[in-house]
């Protein structure tokens, strides 16, 4: 493990996963991204980052996934962006304990990036605008995950509104033995011509139904544009989806993000599930 600083100089950060309670994919933009509309929620599954500053003016990363410190790593891109803004050479020893499965639609790499941005924002007194700009540059889910809780994301994900945190729910996650890259998922949308017209009120209505614990309203409004194309293209995902649908105690069954993770939504008294995490809980997770 690369962490060499004393315990009191170490920072333990939690990077919470997310699920998409609603996700509609719209038209493809000139920049190659798609417009989307999503109601996102952080959950109690998290990666842990342990960070200590060093005097080497360089970053060293160790991870249980043996990740490389290069441009493909979201933590690298965050540090590089902050160095370009501040003109500093940042020295950090980083250990990343990954619990969030990669390429599962749970936002693991984006959550890690958001946690790093919050840490560096505090350390170098970056403005909210600078932190948000870095987040949008690194990944589409990162702007939401900077704050977490419950959010409605639009455009390519960088425009986020926070209508009020939802609590009292939890999710059971099921992961097929397959990973689906985001480009692969969007290619399926484009191939089948499944781009939707996006209506902000759809996400607002779902937020209202969840707040009011309106079970019928939740199941009526919630959807994910990726579900049908991915279930058709990947039988492993479809089998897991159908298995979860058989649980009549679940409020709904949904694919998270662009897959491959499928989740059931329950009221929070259901055991062995990941609870909803509020924005306050995300903020308090960046402890020393």
RAMODA-V20510 format. One record per residue. N is the residue number from 1. RES is the residue in one letter. OMEGA is omega in whole degrees, -180 to 180 (999 if undefined). BURIAL is b if it has 9 or more other ideal C-beta (glycine too) atoms within 8 Angstrom, else e. D_LAST is the distance of its C-alpha to the last C-alpha in whole Angstrom. Layout:
{{N,RES,OMEGA,BURIAL,D_LAST} {N,RES,OMEGA,BURIAL,D_LAST}}
This chain:
{{1,X,-172,e,18} {2,X,-177,b,18} {3,X,-177,b,14} {4,X,-179,e,15} {5,X,177,b,12} {6,X,-177,e,12} {7,X,-176,e,9} {8,X,179,e,7} {9,X,179,e,7} {10,X,178,b,6} {11,X,-179,b,4} {12,X,-176,b,6} {13,X,173,b,8} {14,X,179,b,11} {15,X,-171,b,14} {16,X,175,b,17} {17,X,177,b,21} {18,X,167,b,23} {19,X,176,b,27} {20,X,177,b,30} {21,X,177,b,32} {22,X,177,b,34} {23,X,176,b,35} {24,X,-179,b,38} {25,X,-180,b,39} {26,X,-174,b,41} {27,X,175,e,43} {28,X,-175,e,42} {29,X,179,b,41} {30,X,-179,e,43} {31,X,178,e,39} {32,X,176,e,39} {33,X,173,e,37} {34,X,167,b,38} {35,X,179,b,38} {36,X,170,b,36} {37,X,-174,b,35} {38,X,167,b,32} {39,X,-175,b,31} {40,X,-179,b,27} {41,X,173,b,25} {42,X,-179,b,21} {43,X,-169,b,22} {44,X,169,e,19} {45,X,-177,b,20} {46,X,164,b,17} {47,X,176,b,16} {48,X,174,b,13} {49,X,173,b,11} {50,X,-172,b,9} {51,X,173,b,9} {52,X,178,b,10} {53,X,176,b,12} {54,X,-178,b,16} {55,X,-175,e,19} {56,X,-177,e,21} {57,X,174,e,21} {58,X,-179,e,21} {59,X,176,b,19} {60,X,-176,b,19} {61,X,169,b,19} {62,X,-176,b,19} {63,X,175,b,20} {64,X,175,e,22} {65,X,-179,e,24} {66,X,179,e,25} {67,X,179,e,24} {68,X,178,e,25} {69,X,-179,b,24} {70,X,-172,e,26} {71,X,178,e,27} {72,X,-176,e,27} {73,X,-177,b,24} {74,X,177,b,22} {75,X,176,b,19} {76,X,-176,b,21} {77,X,177,b,23} {78,X,-179,b,20} {79,X,180,b,19} {80,X,179,b,23} {81,X,180,b,23} {82,X,177,b,21} {83,X,179,b,22} {84,X,-179,e,26} {85,X,-174,b,25} {86,X,-176,e,23} {87,X,-178,e,25} {88,X,166,e,23} {89,X,-173,e,22} {90,X,178,b,18} {91,X,-179,b,17} {92,X,165,b,15} {93,X,-172,b,15} {94,X,169,b,14} {95,X,-180,b,14} {96,X,175,b,16} {97,X,-174,b,17} {98,X,174,b,19} {99,X,-178,e,20} {100,X,-179,b,22} {101,X,178,b,25} {102,X,177,b,26} {103,X,-179,b,29} {104,X,-178,b,29} {105,X,-178,b,29} {106,X,173,b,25} {107,X,-174,b,24} {108,X,-179,b,21} {109,X,178,b,21} {110,X,177,b,21} {111,X,177,b,18} {112,X,180,b,16} {113,X,-179,b,18} {114,X,178,b,17} {115,X,179,b,13} {116,X,178,b,13} {117,X,179,b,15} {118,X,180,b,13} {119,X,-177,b,10} {120,X,175,b,13} {121,X,179,b,15} {122,X,-176,e,12} {123,X,-174,e,12} {124,X,175,b,16} {125,X,177,e,17} {126,X,178,b,19} {127,X,176,e,21} {128,X,-179,e,21} {129,X,179,e,24} {130,X,179,b,23} {131,X,180,b,20} {132,X,179,b,23} {133,X,177,e,25} {134,X,-180,b,23} {135,X,-179,b,22} {136,X,179,b,26} {137,X,-173,e,27} {138,X,-177,b,25} {139,X,-173,b,26} {140,X,180,b,28} {141,X,-174,b,25} {142,X,179,b,22} {143,X,177,b,23} {144,X,-174,b,23} {145,X,172,b,20} {146,X,-179,b,18} {147,X,180,b,18} {148,X,-173,b,19} {149,X,179,b,21} {150,X,-178,b,25} {151,X,173,b,27} {152,X,-177,b,30} {153,X,-180,b,30} {154,X,-173,b,33} {155,X,175,e,35} {156,X,178,b,33} {157,X,-175,b,30} {158,X,177,b,28} {159,X,-172,e,30} {160,X,171,b,28} {161,X,-179,e,29} {162,X,-174,b,27} {163,X,-176,e,30} {164,X,-177,e,27} {165,X,175,b,25} {166,X,176,b,27} {167,X,177,e,26} {168,X,179,e,28} {169,X,174,b,29} {170,X,-178,b,28} {171,X,171,b,29} {172,X,-178,b,30} {173,X,175,b,30} {174,X,-173,b,33} {175,X,174,b,32} {176,X,180,b,36} {177,X,-179,e,36} {178,X,176,e,36} {179,X,-177,e,34} {180,X,179,b,35} {181,X,179,e,34} {182,X,177,e,34} {183,X,178,e,37} {184,X,-179,e,39} {185,X,180,b,38} {186,X,177,b,39} {187,X,176,e,42} {188,X,177,b,43} {189,X,-178,b,43} {190,X,-178,b,45} {191,X,-178,e,47} {192,X,180,e,48} {193,X,-174,e,48} {194,X,177,b,46} {195,X,-176,b,44} {196,X,164,e,44} {197,X,-174,e,45} {198,X,-179,b,41} {199,X,-176,e,41} {200,X,-176,b,38} {201,X,178,e,40} {202,X,178,b,40} {203,X,179,b,36} {204,X,179,b,36} {205,X,179,b,39} {206,X,177,b,36} {207,X,179,b,34} {208,X,-180,b,36} {209,X,178,b,37} {210,X,179,b,34} {211,X,-178,e,33} {212,X,-178,e,37} {213,X,179,e,37} {214,X,-174,b,40} {215,X,-180,e,40} {216,X,179,e,43} {217,X,179,b,42} {218,X,-177,b,38} {219,X,-180,b,41} {220,X,-172,e,43} {221,X,-175,b,41} {222,X,175,b,38} {223,X,177,e,39} {224,X,-177,b,38} {225,X,-177,b,40} {226,X,-170,b,39} {227,X,-176,b,40} {228,X,179,e,44} {229,X,-178,b,44} {230,X,178,b,41} {231,X,178,b,43} {232,X,-175,e,46} {233,X,-174,e,45} {234,X,-178,b,43} {235,X,180,e,44} {236,X,179,b,41} {237,X,-179,b,39} {238,X,180,b,42} {239,X,179,b,43} {240,X,180,b,39} {241,X,-179,b,40} {242,X,177,e,43} {243,X,180,e,42} {244,X,179,b,39} {245,X,-178,e,42} {246,X,180,e,44} {247,X,-176,e,41} {248,X,179,e,43} {249,X,180,e,40} {250,X,177,b,38} {251,X,176,b,38} {252,X,173,b,38} {253,X,-173,b,37} {254,X,167,b,36} {255,X,178,b,35} {256,X,179,b,31} {257,X,179,b,31} {258,X,176,b,34} {259,X,14,b,33} {260,X,-178,b,34} {261,X,175,b,32} {262,X,180,b,34} {263,X,167,b,32} {264,X,177,b,34} {265,X,179,b,33} {266,X,163,b,33} {267,X,-166,b,32} {268,X,179,b,29} {269,X,176,e,31} {270,X,-178,b,32} {271,X,174,e,30} {272,X,177,e,28} {273,X,179,b,27} {274,X,-176,b,24} {275,X,171,b,24} {276,X,180,b,23} {277,X,-178,b,20} {278,X,178,b,20} {279,X,176,b,18} {280,X,179,e,17} {281,X,176,b,15} {282,X,-179,b,14} {283,X,-178,e,12} {284,X,-175,e,10} {285,X,-177,b,9} {286,X,-176,b,7} {287,X,178,e,4} {288,X,999,e,0}}
